Amino acid sequence: MIGRRAEKGVRPFVRPFLSGALRGFVLDCCHPVRLILILWLPGGNLLEASDLSYRHFRIWFHPSDSAEAVRVIDGLQERALSAESFFGILNPDPVEVFLARAQEDFLRLGGEAVPDWGGAVAIPDRRRIVMKTSAWLRDEGYTVSPPAQIVMHEYAHVLFADAGGARPSVPVWLNEGCAMVLGAEPPSKQAMTGAQLTGSLMNLALIDDVLRFDRVRAKLAYEQSHSAVRYLTEQFGTGVVAGILSEVKRGLPFEEAFLQVTGMRLSQFETAWHASVETGSPLAWTTYLESLIWYGIIPVLFIAAWLWKRKVQRARLDEWDREEGVPPPTE
């Protein structure tokens, strides 16, 4: 319910002595989440804090972002159960989602380590997801993905950690790839095709440092992660990730768990995936065609048109000179 106040955590003996605005202020300040919102909302206006609940989710937002909060809930209603099934999780713990309206809020709630190109962040050990609002992203000139898609991407990170993916041996490409698959993000291979044409596809292990990448290299890392996880599930079924993470949670190093569940060494898998990318489609280069046209062919055509125009002008001047009896210039 939008606008409902949360009183959880307030001791009962406090309530009889409070009334009106003072009671509401004390109750909200005693609630740890409300205390965060006092610091978060512009001007610290506590009365502007709203929340919306669905199952084990609670979304915190400014009232002007209520329509976006509803779209977040819609995404969770549509895909959360299938994501939980993907990881084999039956009763997930509560998760809070914050819609941040400015960079200061985003960093305060999401942490300072988020790169500037990040539109949302999940903090699994705190059961928290922080998303930039669509209005803010548009104002900053970013391409805006649907809120339902973003929240499911981040919720997949939380589930991934719950299933055993928080162990240090688990690679980032698997985490990000699962998030993209479960976020129902449309497969894009433009960056991969460009890297393929230039021989610059990266090893999957390098994606562990994706948060240090610039925007262009990060796009390539995400596309490769998405492609690798899709290939993994196509080869071994949708339960393969849950199976691997279950073994990791029991104590096996990731590469041993991968071998035990798939019967294939991680290095063999990566070689097979690379081969599938290289031979996947003879027309894969067409995904790069738009960039090729704008940055390659059009400049050439422009220069050719300019040279042709100059040649026509020169011929016209020569014709006028001949009509006036002026000898043509010697080269």
Secondary structure, DSSP 8 states (H G I E B T S, - for coil): -TT----TT--GGGGGG--HHHHHHHHHHHSHHHHHHHHHSGGG-GGG-EEEEETTEEEEE-GGGHHHHHHHHHHHHHHHHHHHHHHT-SS---EEEEEE-SHHHHHHHH-TT--TT-SEEEEGGGTEEEEE-HHHHHHTT-----HHHHHHHHHHHHHHIIIIITSTTS-HHHHHHHHHHHTT-----HHHHHHHHHT----GGGGGGGGGS-HHHHHHHHHHHHHHHHHHHHHH-TTHHHHHHHHHHTT--HHHHHHHHHSS-HHHHHHHHHHHHHHS-TTGGGGGHHHHIIIIIHHHHHHHHHHHHHHHHHHHHHHHHHHTT------
